[in-house]
Amino acid sequence: MNALQRLGRWALGVFERLGRGHVFLLQVLISLPSLITRPMLVIREIFSVGVLSLLIILVSGLFVGMVLGLQGYVNFAKFGAEESLGMFVALSLVRELGPVVTALLFAGRAGSALSAEIGLMKATEQLSGMEMMAVDPLKRVIAPRFLAGVISMPLLAGIFSMVGVYGGYFVGVGLLGVDEGAFWSQMQGKVDLRADVVNGIIKSVVFGIVATWIAVFEGYDAVPTSEGISRATTRTVVNSSLAVLGLDFVLTALMFGDL
Amino acid sequence: MRDLHFSRGSRKIFDGLSLDIPRGKVVGLMGPSGTGKTTLLKLIGGQLRPDSGTVTIDGLNVHELSRRELYALRKRMGMLFQSGALLTDLDVFENVAFPLREHTRLQEPLLRQLVMMKLEAVGLRGARELMPSELSGGMARRVALARAIVLDPMIIMYDEPFTGLDPITKGTIVSLIKQLNETLGLSSIVVSHDVHETIMISDFVYVISDGKVVDSGPADELANSESAWVQQFIQGLPDGPAPFHYPATDYQDDMFGASGP
């Protein structure tokens, strides 16, 4: 009975948090229009969330692209299809690796920082202080960060894919001697704007919403102690990574699966 | 404030608390740690809701206001948090300017003048470019004070303004609170367990314990209180009506008795 009770309690806790998370998301969405008059707030957050994540995105994109180039070449070479390397690299990046890896890196780099920042603001009474100054922290602190994350993610994913293509080009064409014309023309011919690029962008927008939502909610909901904040940042990274990977399967199934 | 009941979990914090804050006076609320003095301020500010009872400010029942009305009321209230609650990503000037920037559309030169006046009042005009992390505890509290008065509120609430300060800084804060109250004509609520300082600045003092007002009176009369509890609190005796020990089972039993491991 005791184990059953614990299970029930755990489940109730999970659903209660889930409910609170959705109410929170709704409140944030309602606060978004108030940002129209204050674009500077959002721009500053885009800098700290997006621009400061550029380095890790650039470097990771380059290496992922280079690995794709190498693996693709080795395997395509077995049946003489090296020319398809361009298509392979581009499709892998645009459809899957770009949005997914960017979202995972984003959760680790920007998401954890967001949670820690908001959690600390809560612990040091800054949020409470704002409320007493008649400033709604949801509008002033949470909404700009949320919007900044949602805007940054697709841009970062795009940059990731672009750098990755050049990484694959560098290894495939530059080092392994694939024909340059074939590399680009295969890519041009087989990558479809609607089916591949737009779907990739949709994915990254969804991931952006989910990852940033989890990050700001965990921060806002954190127990205002050192331990609580450390748990909140951990939960941000774990939950948003799992959510991104799970959603990726769902989205892929809907977009490319013909289910 | 009338017949306030508030409990957190199963613990009763306020059990029928009533008190009045007269306009233009400094009112001290004293009581030991853990009596919910900060909670009381949060109830006044409408951040928490009481289980029953009312808080009335300037004829308005705080907990019946709509969100918009509550925010309008809060613009007329200043609060000084124990930690200062300065925004760590803004410098001193911007921290003080924050309420102005959020609530008004003042031109930059006028805003600058207002902020400078408030900073001058707390003696920190020279520190305007420092970041909150570069301030000492006392300075941070003075900046927070400047921020609390920047919108010229009618009430200002001080949450433990003297805790953790050296004697000189304490003296500065005491005289600042007194000065501000006299020059700006606002009502002040000082929540504290520092007996000496609170009595020094307050016109009227309430002593709170176990969710009730134990004693109240003009500050200078409190020392003659007949309540044994108030005497213990004022003189700082370790044991008396307020026990030294947290409620526990018998010591002997706990150490050697059947309930032990």
Interface residues (C-beta under 8 A of the other chain):
Chain A: L120 M121 T124 E125 Q126 S128 G129 M130 E131 M132 M133 A134 V135 D136 R140
Chain B: G45 Q47 Y71 A72 R74 K75 M77 M79 F81 Q82 S83 A85 L86 L87 T88 F98 P99 E102 H103 R147 L151
